[in-house]
């Protein structure tokens, strides 16, 4: 995606040569907030917090459908705070381990697909759940009350659908045992990251200036845990920069601006959803935001549009890669199941979005 974004940015420069206006393309606030959130979430993951919580939820004897439900709901709710990609990086390997321990690998593809859908849908509930939400909230200065009024009904519908899908497995009794109990590895680091995460939320809600947050996070990491700088996804930040340049240049080409403005004027949500299937929902949000003031349509279109093709949300590629590393992985079956489940999901969520519009 970074290579594609870089190529698009370079090609656009052939039509709009670099000048001082380029500086206005970049949303520094979004880039700073993304950097801080990625570093803080990496720190929380480093403490083992997510694994400890998951073990405490899943240990003991229970029905397999209850285990299935727990494995799906973990990424759904956690993605609201730690983003969809981090939720999948954390809980897909956990699901693989669980099913290996109880000898139910034949259900792995189904559960990983549901976990992927759960992370993509759960993350739409909050401004920090995924990058496009953070970007759109910053660009359009969306009031938090308005944001939640639009997204929470859709989140509730997706929760009901995911619960139903997760429970469509056998009800046999199984027992989950862990070879080694996880514990918090560094309580000092945990408290520091929790404080920084709280400050990040204050900055997202515009209570704390983002410049202050950035300085506090960087200085804290420099003095306490420098290796976390290596775990920040700089590729995602660079992708944002490239698409800022690309979308900014497109906005200065009259023919392109007229075309995109016309498409968005007819149906913003559908245009954003279709664009997400081809270029992923984060770039779609950045690209289309310069041609409409309909933030509701962009928000719903790019969030629901995270379902569909494997590239509609980059988080989906993470779970695909993790699944392919598992023993006995069947890529063809997984992709077929992925398309069916995502197709049903995007249809249902599209109907819900139309009803709640």
Residue pairs with C-beta under 8 A, 6 or more apart in sequence:
1 235
1 239
1 280
1 283
1 314
2 235
2 238
2 239
2 242
4 279
5 238
5 239
5 242
5 243
5 246
5 283
6 238
6 242
8 242
8 243
8 246
9 242
9 243
9 245
9 246
9 249
12 245
12 246
12 249
12 250
13 245
13 249
15 249
15 253
16 249
16 252
16 253
21 248
21 252
22 245
22 248
24 248
25 244
25 245
25 247
25 248
25 249
26 241
26 244
27 135
27 138
27 139
27 240
27 244
28 210
29 138
29 210
30 134
30 135
30 138
30 139
30 240
31 237
31 240
31 241
32 210
32 211
32 213
32 214
33 134
33 138
33 200
33 203
33 204
33 210
33 213
34 131
34 134
34 236
34 237
34 240
35 214
35 217
35 232
35 237
36 196
36 200
36 203
36 213
36 214
36 217
37 83
37 128
37 134
37 197
37 200
38 83
38 231
38 232
38 233
38 236
39 217
39 221
39 228
39 229
39 231
39 232
40 193
40 196
40 197
40 200
40 217
41 82
41 83
41 86
41 197
42 228
42 231
42 232
43 189
43 192
43 193
43 196
43 221
43 225
43 228
44 50
44 82
44 190
44 193
44 194
44 197
45 82
45 86
45 90
46 185
46 186
46 189
46 225
46 228
46 231
47 184
47 185
47 186
47 187
47 189
47 190
47 193
48 182
48 183
48 184
48 185
49 184
49 190
50 78
50 82
50 90
50 91
51 90
51 94
51 182
52 182
52 183
52 184
54 74
54 90
54 91
54 94
55 178
55 181
55 182
57 70
57 74
58 67
58 70
58 71
58 98
58 176
59 176
59 177
59 178
60 175
60 176
61 173
61 174
61 175
61 176
62 173
62 174
62 175
62 176
63 171
63 172
63 173
63 174
64 102
64 104
64 169
64 170
64 171
64 172
64 173
64 174
65 166
65 167
65 168
65 169
65 170
65 171
67 98
67 102
67 174
67 176
68 107
68 111
68 114
68 166
68 167
68 169
69 163
69 166
69 167
71 91
71 94
71 95
71 98
71 111
71 115
71 166
72 111
72 114
72 115
72 118
72 162
72 163
72 165
72 166
73 118
73 162
73 163
73 166
74 87
74 91
74 94
74 115
75 84
75 87
75 88
75 90
75 91
75 92
75 115
75 118
75 119
75 122
76 118
76 119
76 121
76 122
76 159
76 162
77 122
78 86
78 87
78 90
78 91
78 122
79 86
79 87
79 118
79 119
79 120
79 122
79 123
79 129
79 130
80 122
80 123
80 125
80 126
80 128
80 129
81 126
81 128
81 129
81 197
82 90
83 123
83 128
83 129
83 130
83 131
84 119
84 120
84 122
84 123
84 129
84 130
84 306
84 313
84 315
85 119
85 233
85 314
85 315
85 318
87 119
87 122
87 123
87 315
88 115
88 116
88 119
88 315
88 318
88 319
88 322
89 318
89 322
91 115
91 119
92 112
92 115
92 116
92 318
92 319
92 322
92 323
93 322
95 108
95 111
95 112
95 115
96 108
96 112
96 322
96 323
96 326
98 176
99 105
99 107
99 108
99 111
100 327
101 176
101 177
101 178
102 174
102 175
102 176
104 174
105 326
105 327
105 328
107 169
108 323
108 326
109 323
109 330
109 333
109 334
109 337
110 169
110 337
111 166
112 319
112 322
112 323
112 334
113 319
113 334
113 337
113 338
113 341
113 342
114 162
114 165
114 166
114 341
115 319
116 315
116 316
116 319
116 320
116 338
117 162
117 307
117 341
117 342
117 345
118 162
119 315
119 319
120 130
120 306
120 307
120 313
120 315
120 316
121 155
121 158
121 162
121 303
121 306
121 307
121 345
121 349
122 129
122 155
122 158
122 159
123 129
123 130
123 133
123 303
123 306
123 315
124 130
124 133
124 151
124 154
124 155
124 158
124 303
124 304
124 306
125 151
125 152
125 155
126 133
127 133
127 134
127 137
127 142
127 144
127 147
127 204
127 205
128 134
128 200
128 201
128 204
130 281
130 282
130 303
130 306
130 313
130 315
131 236
131 240
131 282
132 281
132 282
132 284
132 285
132 286
132 302
132 303
133 299
133 303
134 204
135 240
135 282
135 285
135 286
135 289
136 142
136 285
136 289
136 295
136 298
136 299
136 302
137 147
137 204
139 289
139 295
140 289
140 293
140 295
141 206
142 295
142 299
144 205
147 299
150 296
150 299
150 300
150 356
151 299
151 300
151 303
153 352
153 356
154 300
154 303
154 304
154 349
154 352
154 353
154 356
157 348
157 349
157 352
158 345
158 349
161 345
161 348
165 341
184 190
189 224
189 225
192 220
192 224
192 225
196 216
196 217
196 220
199 208
199 213
199 216
199 217
200 213
200 217
202 208
202 213
203 209
203 210
203 212
203 213
221 228
221 229
239 282
239 283
240 282
240 286
243 282
243 283
243 286
243 287
244 286
246 287
247 286
247 287
247 288
247 289
247 290
248 290
250 256
250 257
250 260
250 287
250 290
251 257
251 290
251 291
257 291
260 288
260 291
261 291
261 292
263 271
264 271
264 272
264 288
264 291
264 292
264 294
264 297
265 292
267 297
268 288
268 292
268 294
268 296
268 297
268 298
268 301
269 296
269 297
269 298
269 300
269 301
269 304
269 353
269 357
270 301
271 288
271 297
271 301
272 281
272 284
272 285
272 288
272 297
272 298
272 300
272 301
272 302
272 305
273 301
273 302
273 304
273 305
273 308
273 346
273 350
274 305
275 284
275 287
275 288
275 301
275 305
276 284
276 301
276 302
276 305
276 306
276 308
276 312
276 313
277 305
277 308
277 309
277 311
277 312
278 309
278 311
279 287
279 311
280 311
280 312
280 313
280 314
281 302
281 303
281 305
281 306
281 312
281 313
282 302
282 314
284 301
284 302
284 305
285 298
285 302
288 298
289 295
289 298
292 298
300 353
304 346
304 349
304 350
304 353
305 312
305 346
306 312
306 313
306 315
306 316
307 313
307 342
307 345
307 346
307 349
308 342
308 343
308 346
309 339
309 342
310 316
310 317
310 320
310 335
310 338
311 317
312 342
316 338
320 334
320 335
320 338
323 329
323 334
324 331
324 334
